[in-house]
Amino acid sequence: MNKDRLRTIIEGNICSGLIQFLILASAVVFVVESDSEDPHALHFIVVDGMFFVLFSIEYILRVYIEPRKRDFIFSFYGIIDLLAILPSLFLLPGFRVLRILRFLRIFRIFKATRFILAVDRLTEALSEIRRELLALVILSLMLVYLAACGIHYFEKDAQPEDFGSIFDSMWWAIVTLTTVGYGDVFPKTAGGKTFTALVTLVGVGLIAIPSGLLASALTEARVEREQIEKEEKNAENQSMEGNDDPHANE
């Protein structure tokens, strides 16, 4: 069987759908195994071995049919495919959860539909705001540092076991700035409570910034995409009208 024929079979909907089913089945087995009294039972080992063999065969075939094998191996999907079989190869059962990442290949099945367009818009949006996101990460790290220093100053004497150092205080700073508030560590002094209120208000605003940036960028990406599609459709209509015009070639 030549490579073109083999590529058609592997990239076909039937084979791709079967692989997606095996990926989901592998994820289900992993969940069932975690709830079993004997996760190393023989039937789990046999089933995992079957998944490993099938995924390995598919990976080898994909590498075989690719004309530029190195590019495929180090591509996004190539790395994901490799991560799906490495845990079983090196006997790392806990990392078999990475197999679910292969389900991202479902976008290749629907590459002619709106699914891949949505992914493209999200990628474009993230690319548009990458500088703002980088600035936000730097700002967040600075705020975590300042918050940890502040709460350490207010609470170090009252709670030396929780806020005795700035390193200890950073856990509280991260949890408070992200507005998670686990409640495992909290201030007891009046100054610490006041400072915490201010940090929490800053955290609420900090969380809202990336959401607004991403929403705005996604809206712009969608508008640009619709404009491009509209222009392409108009150009196609004009081309068809030109072909239908009997005097167009005179």
Buried (B, 14 or more C-beta within 10 A) or exposed (E): EEEEEBBEEBEEEEBBEEBBEBBBBBBEBBEEBEEEEEEEEEEBEEBBEBBBEBBBEBBEBBBEBBEEEEEBBEEEBBEBBBBBBBBBEEEEBEEBBBBBBBBEBBBEBEEEEEBBBEBEBBEBBBEBBEEBBEEBEEEBEEBBBBBBEBBBBBBBEEBEEBBBEBEBBBBBBBBBBEBEEEEEBBBEBEBBEEBBEEBBEBBEEBEEBBEEBBEEBBEBBBEEBEEEEEEEEEEEEEEEEEEEEEEEEE
